[in-house]
Structure formats: structure tokens, C-alpha cells
């Protein structure tokens, strides 16, 4: 049997696929635009299907032909793309997720793991840690699609017996396995780490005042792996975070600590709405066994070490 990872050559997906391969899993990647350079170290050990989650027939065929018994659903339009086209967000994020769930129902897939987001809480201004059952007030198209997909997943769990699990990630950052275009807060962090690590100046025109709750990529992947193997969970939705909140300018100072002489020009303003109240991860701790290994500073240091290691290996970097 195999695990299907939608969006498996994307940012989180590429890291996850490697982790699953290291565990000896048979992995099938389903990606609308497979980026083979992102999985170059495991490409011979996986099967890659070029496909869109809105293509229900191809999704069904892929599951049937590869004896898939678990799906990790990462394919999604991100916040900026959702804002630019709410209709595309509906088709890809919501309809695509329903296609995954319906395929799971028809093909007797035993488990679906869904990558949700802290964005379901946007609009809340409480200062205490946010528990999973707090009222949801998403203020972005992206957050609306994520919450909608969670509700669909819970419906399929209650009515068709699918073991659906949603992980609400805070803002994920960390090294990418492929050149990463500048986008949003994680793109800004990539800019302010990868360029100074190579002796180049980093210039981010906006975002220094934004306050965000961070999650290092290695902890995000660990949470997905734990959810994939977890059994007899009492809940279906879990907050996943380092529980640490910082301004982007604070992250820039951390980078300068580990890269003396780094030139980072960071403009004021915000790239995303500021985060309030760290996520409460006690449910993930008790049921999944999740414990973040990287605080913000530890994540920054590890990211810098990864960039330097890749430079020693003569890895070719993109700009940003």
C-alpha cells in the first residue's frame, strides 16, 4: 500500500516526501506542476503523477492504480493567490479537497490528513492561547477555504467513517529544496537568511512591523508524520505551532546574530495581518505526541546551517 501526497513537490510536500521515504513508505506524489529538483534526492524512490486536484477522474485512477490507503492533502492555493482570485480558491482549495474526500470515500481510503491553517482564527484579538474550539472568524479568502475544508472533512468522518485529521499550522518557514520566489512572510525570511548566508544584501520593502506565530518546517513535517501514524485519536483538528510570536524585524536581528555583518533592509508595515494569542498545542501534545523542537531562534540558526551546508555542496540557489 502507498501514501498519496497531493502537492508533494511543493514547499512542505518535498520535505514530507523525503521524511516518508526515510521511513520506508511507498510514496505517490500528485502535483499539478511537479518540480523534480525539489525531490532530487528521492526522485528514484517515488512515483510522480502530474495532476490537478480538480481533476476528479485522474485522482480516482491514481488512487486505484497505486493501491493508495492514506492521503496527505497539501495541494492548495496560498493566501495571495486566493485573494487575487476567490473563484480559483473555491475550485482548487475547496472543490479539490472535496474531490480528495469523495475519492477516499469511494476507494475505501482509511485516512486523510489535511493541512489547515491558523488563518481560520484571523480576526480574533484575544491574548490568551487559542484552543481548537475557539469561535472561528477567518478574514481572508484563504482562511475561509481552510475552515470550509475542515468542516467537509468532519462531515465525511462522521457520515462515511473516513479517519480525517486536520492540522492547523502557524506560519511555516525554513529551507526550501528548490529556488523560492519571494512571497509573503516565509519568503521574506528566506530572503533575509539565504542572501546574507551567501554574502549578499537582503532587501525586503515591507513587513518589519508584522507580528507572526512561527513554525519551523522540520516541526511541521514531524506533525504530519505523527498524524499519519496516529491511531484512535479523540479529536480531528489540532493546532500545530512553536507557540512563539515575534515581529519580522526581530527575526532579522536573530539572523544578524548568527551572520555577523549581514545587511538586511526591512521596510515597515505588514505582509499579513498580525497574529494574536499563540495557538494552544496541548491537544497535539497529548494525542499526537507533538512537541516542537525549534523555537524561532533555533529555527533561524538551523536554517542558516542548512544554507551553508548546501553551499558547501555547491547547491545552486535562486534569488530570494
PyMOL commands that set and color helices and strands:
alter all, ss='L'
color gray80, all
select helices_A, chain A and resi 11-22+36-39+43-45+56-65+79-84+86-106+118-121+141-160+184-197+217-229+248-258+282-287+296-312
alter helices_A, ss='H'
color red, helices_A
select strands_A, chain A and resi 2-6+27-31+46-50+68-73+111-117+163-169+171-173+202-204+211-216+237-240+245-247+264-266
alter strands_A, ss='S'
color yellow, strands_A
deselect
rebuild
show_as cartoon
